[in-house]
Amino acid sequence: MSEIDERELVQRIHQKDAEALARFLELKQGALIGYINRQLGPGLRKNTWTEDIFQEVCWVCIKNLDRACGGTCGWKCRICEQRVVDAYSRFYGAAKRDA
């Protein structure tokens, strides 16, 4: 996808076009999944599906379309970080309770 096409998507996102946001997330999927993988670390990556976190991020973005406006992945990366923290808490919190 060219830079012009991406700018058009961003403009449509600013107009609260959910389809444009979905397409933008699809285009950025590889980068966001890579980011999530780096944030998870090897221990948590064995017990957490990266794609599940990505789907949660997509859901949050679509639910909050007005905040999702923007051409960078900054806000989306913050959501990724929050979901990784949640996964860490769920996994390691459960492990502590089971011990």
N, C-alpha and C positions, 0 to 999 in steps of 0.2 A: 504494500500500500504506500502510495506516495505521501509526502508531507502535506500536499494540498488536500488530499482526501482526508487525512487525519485532522487537519484544521477544520474541514467541513463537518466532520463528526463532532468535534469539540463545540462548534457553533450550534449544532443541533442539540447537543447535551445542554448547553446554556439555555436553550428554548424548552428544556424539560422533555426531550424526546427520549423515552425509555428504550426504543429500538436502537437509537444511536449509542446510548450507554452500553447496551448489551453487545453491540458490535465492537465498541472501543475495548470493553473488557475481554472480548474474544481475541482481539488483536494483541492485547497486553498479557494474555494468559501465560505465555511462556516466561516472560519477565517476572510476573507476579508469583508464579509457582517456583521459579528459581529463588526469588527473594524469601518466600515462605520456607523453602528447604534450608536455606542458609540460617534462617532464624530458629528453626526447629532443633538443629544439632542432631548428631547421630543417635543418641539414646532415645530421644522423643520421636525421631523419624521412624523408628522401628515399630512404634505403637500408635502412630497417628497417620491418617491418610492426608497427604498434602492437598489432594483434590477436594477433600471434604472442607478443608479450611478455605480453599479458593471459592468453593460454592457458597460458603457462608459470607465471604467478602462480597461476592456478586449480589447476594440477597440484600445485604446491608446497603450497598450502593444503590440498588434499584429502589429499595424502600425509602431511601433518603436522597432521591434524585436531585433535589435542590442543592444539596451539599456536594454532590458528586461532580458538579461542574468543574471543568478544568482539564487542561491537556496533560498535566503531569500525573504521575502515579503517587504523588506525595500523600494525599489523603487516603488513597487506597492502601498504600503501604502501612500507614498508621493502623488501619483496620486489620491488616494482616498481622501486625505486631500484637494487637489486642487479642486476636483469635489464637495466636500462638501461646500467649500468656494464659488464656483460658484453657487451652489443651494441656499445658504444663500443669496447671492447678488441678485439672480433672485427673490426669494420669498420676502425678506424684502425690496428690492429696489422697487419692484412692489407695495408693500403695502404702501410705502411712497409716491409713485407717485399717488396712488389712494386716498390718504387722503386729 
